[in-house]
Amino acid sequence: MATEADINTRVIRLETSYEHVATKKDIANMRADMAHMKADLIRWMVGVVISGLTAAVGLTALNLRVLGPWS
């Protein structure tokens, strides 16, 4: 029969051998981080699209002014 010291040793060995396994708290933190990253990504995408459209409209307007609409 195993003594209390043997059981404690086995528990410690198990705890240290499974440190790489994610817990529910780790997964919840990861989901929160992913939600934050998703919001940042959407914010950047909207900014880039608006900037690109502004540049395209500006260049088109410049070309129409310089070349005229029927050149």
N, C-alpha and C positions, 0 to 999 in steps of 0.2 A: 504494500500500500504506500502511496506517495505521501510524503510529509508536506507540511505547509511551506517549508523552504523550497522543496522541489516544485511545488505548484507555483510559487512566486517566481522562481527562476524561469519556468516555462512561460508564464504570462509575460514577463519582461522580454524574453526571447521572441515571443510572438508579436508583441507590440513593436519591437525594433525591426523585425523582419517585414512588417507590413506598413512601414512609414510612407511608402510610395502610393498606397491605395487612397483614393479620394473619399472623403467623408461627405455627409449631406451638407455640412456647413461649407466645405470646399466647393461643392457643386453650386450651392446658392450664391456664393461669392463670385464664382465664374460667370454665372448667368447675369448677375448685376453688372459685372465688368463688360460683358458682351452687349448688354442693353445700352450701356454708356457709349461703347465704341460704335454701335449702330447709329445712335443719335448724332455722334460726331461725323460719321461717314455721310449721313444724309445731309447734314449741314454743309459739309464741304462740297458735296455733289451739287446742291442747289446753288451755291456760290459760284462754282465753276461753270455751270450751265448759264447762269445769268451773265457772267463775265463774257463767255463765248458769244452769246447772242448779242450783247451790247457791242462787242468788237465787230461782229459780222454786220450789224446794222450800220455802225459807224463807217466801216470801210465801203459799204454799198452806197451810203449817202455821199461820201467823199468822191467815189468814182462817178456818181451821177453829176456832182457839181463840176468836177474837173473835165470830164468827157462830154457831159451833156447827155440827155436821154436818147438822142437819135444820132450819135456820132458813129 
